[in-house]
Amino acid sequence: MRNFLRRFFVEGEEPLFHDYRENRLRPPGAVDEERFMATCIRCNRCLEVCPYASIQRGGWGVTIGTPFVLPEARACYLCIACSRLCPTGSLDNTLREPERVKMGRAKIDPSICYGHLFFDRDVLPDDADGKIGAMCNTCYNVCPFPDKAIMLEDNLLPVILEGCVGCGICVERCPTRPRRAINVIPTGMGRIDEAGFAYRKAQKYHEGGQASDRSSSERALKGESLLERKQRIEGGRHVPEFEFPYDQEEDIEGSE
């Protein structure tokens, strides 16, 4: 506890935000987290315009007042009204197609998924109470992009595909309790091994750019080598005359 308080108050971190957390997503069209925190002015317009009350305000720490989607309470239904109204560009104003949203990527926990339990062990949790069939296809049935974001292997086991946008509707509707069998890993804020394709690709590109920068820096001339190279460069032999394209009066009244 003391270490947590030191990191939060003394070092200016918010460990609960920066660490890996499921089902804590930025609204659709959110830019990378560092830029988002620098540009979001906490104006609440995204909250006000959302017709589904999907967006909530961060309640404490450095993220207080910034918008989040918490799909266990209410998922994002991809109307994208919030991104169109954002005045600072924290949410991409050009975003129009729900298929382009990348809030995160869903991940299934086979240890509590009804389909996996039925297929692998032929059992149901005690709290299922007989009201939920073993062949649960809820996540597939509620997904706005079936067979693009999620598919059913053998017509039973849900499998997440690259088309998942991380809206969290599957999380909201998942019948397992207290923990959901399907959860969304937030793009850009989660573990790289469980993040979505877009985040992994961006991370790889970023790392490649850093390596390239280091390589260029190693090849750069310094000290005596740089001075020697400069001394070998000859100045231009011909210097063109500059012609002023306007007529000037020799005597201008008041210019003494």
N, C-alpha and C positions, 0 to 999 in steps of 0.2 A: 504494500500500500504506500509506504514511504517513497519507494522508487517511482511509483506511478505519479505521485504528487510532485516529485522533483522534476520528472520529465514534462509534466503538464504546465506547472507554474514557473519553474526556474528556466527550463530549456525551451519553453514555448512550443512544445509539441502537443498534439492531441492523439495519444496512442490509439484510442478507440476508433479514430477516423482513419489514420494512416495504415493500421494493421488490416489484415485480411478480414473482411466481413461479408457474409452473404446477405442478399435481400436488402441492401442499402444502396439504392441506385440514384443517379442523377436523372433529371427529366430527359426526354428524347432530344437529341441534337446538342447535348452538352459538349463543350470543347474539353481539351485535356485538363486534368484537375488543377494543375498549377495556374494555368491561365484563367480557369473558371473562378478560382478563389480571388484572383487579382481583379477580375472584371465585374463579378456579380455585385450589384449594389443593394441587394435585399429589398427590392421594390415591391415584391409580392404579386406582380402582375401575372406571373405564371400560375400562382395559386388561384387568383381570382378568376382567370379565364378557363381553368380546367373544369369541364362539365361533369366529371366523374369524381371530383374531390380526391384525385389520386396523389396530388402533390402536397407534401407537408413541409413545415419549416424545421430546420435543425434547431434543437432546443438548448444547446449549451456548448461551451468551448469555442474554438476559433471558427467553427462552421455555423454558429448560431445565426438563425435567420435565413440561411441558404436553403434552397429547395431540394427535397429528397422524395423519391418514390419508395414506399415500403410495401412491397407486394403482398406480404402476409396480411396486411390490413386492407389495402386497395391497390390493385395493379394498375398499370398504365394501359389505356385502351386505344392508344396510338392515333388520337385525333390530330395531334401535332399542333394544336392551337397555341400552346405555350411558346414553342420555338419561334413562331411567326410574330409574336408580340414582344419578345424580349428586346429591350431597348439598348442593351450593351453588347450584344453578340456573344454572351455567355452560352446561349443556346443558338445554334446555327439557324439563321433566318431563311436560308435557302432550302432548308429541308422540307420536302413536300411528300415524298413517297414513304409510307410506313416500312417498306422492305429495306430501306437504307438506314433505319434506326439501329444503333449499336449500343444499347444500354448495358449489355452484359451477355452472358450465355448461361443457359440452364444446365444443371448437373443433377443426375439422379442418384439417389442413395439406394442401392439394391437391397440393403439390409432391412429396410422398412417399406419399400414399394410393394404394394399388394400383388402386382403382376409378377414380380420377381419371387416373392414368397410363395405364391401359388405354383409357379413354374419350377422353382428350384427345390422347394421343401414340401410343397402341397399343404401349407399351413396358413392360417390367418392369425393376426394378433388377437389377443383376448378382448381388447376394447373395440373390435370391429362390430360386435354385438349382432352379427347376422344381418345388418342393414345394408352393408356394402358388399357387393359381389366380389369374388376373388379375382375375376377378370376385369379389373378396373382399367378403363381407358380414358379417364377423366382428362388427363393432361393433353392427350391427343385430340379429344373431342372439343376442348375449349380453345385450342391453339388457333390463332388467326391465319397461320401459314402451315396447315397440315401437309405432310410429305415434303415440305421444304425446310421447316424448322424442326420438325419431329416426325418420326415414323414409328410404326409398330412392327417389330421383328416377330415373325411367326404369328402375327395378328394378336400379340399379347404383350411383348416386352417393349416399352418405350425407349427410343434411341434418339438422342439429340443430334441434329444435323447443323451444318455451317450456316444455314439460313435463319437460325435462332437470333432474334433481335433483343432478347432480354426483357420483354415487356412485363413478365411476371404473372400473367393471367393464370398460367398453370400452377403457380405457387399459391395464389389466392384460392383456387378451387380444389387443390389437392386435399383429399379427405383424411389423410393420416394426421394424427395428433399424439403428443403435443408438437413434435417435430414433423415438418413436411418431408415427404419422400423426394420432392423435387425443389431445388433452390437455385437462385440466380447468382452467379459470380459476377460482380460489377466490373465492367470494362475499365481498365486503367487503374483500378484500385485494389485488385485482387492478386492472387498468386499466379505467376506466369504459367505454371504447368496446368492450371485449371481455367485460365482466362480464354476469351473467345479468339477466333482466328484473326480478327482485325487488330486486336491488341498485341497478339504474339508477332504478327507481321510488322507492326509499327515498332515494337521493341527491337526486333532483329535489325530493322533498317537503322534505328537510332544507334545501336551498338556498332554497326558497320560504319556509320558516319564518324563515330568517335575514333575507331581504329584508323580510318582514313586521315582524320585530323592529326592523330599522333604520328602517323607515317610522314605526313607533309612537314610536320614540325621537326622531325628528326633529320629531314633532308635540307632544312633551311640553313643558309650560310650565316655564320656569326663571327664576331670579333675581327681578327686579321684577315680571314678569308673573305668576309663581306667587304672590308675596306679595299682589298686587292681587286676584287671584282668591280667595284665602283670606279677605281682609278683607271681601269682598262677601258671603260666606256667613254667614247669620244663624243664631245658635244657636237651639235649640228653645225656644219660649215656655212650654210646659207640661212640667214634669218630674214624672213619676208617682212617687207615694210607694211606697217598698218596704215590703212587709208580710212580716215573718218568720213563717212558718207553724207555729211551734212555741211552746209555753208555756215560759216561763223562770221558774225559781225565783229569788226576790229574793236569798235568802241560800243560798249553796252551801257546804257544810262543806269546809274546807280550801282555799278559794279566797281567801286573804288576800294 
